[in-house]
């Protein structure tokens, strides 16, 4: 699967979870502390795990980097997409 297809799927998952249309959600929109509460964050993680399973790899959202508030990969749709794609490419 191409990077832009993965980005689109992740973006669509975020739209689905936050119930925002794509006009209100930009790739740099803040997720943590804005659009995602703890329950929605877990829901996103489950959807990302499912997508990773489709792509035959294991997405590690529990890493130290992901859990760090300062460097959170869940900061925006862009940061989570980049981390997901990076892990996808490293696990191929």
Protein Blocks (a to p, Z undefined) as FASTA:
>chain_A
ZZklmmmmmmmmmmmmnopafklpcfklcfehplpcfklmmmmmmmmmmmmmmnopacdf
kbmklmpmklocklpmklmmmmmmmmmmmmZZ
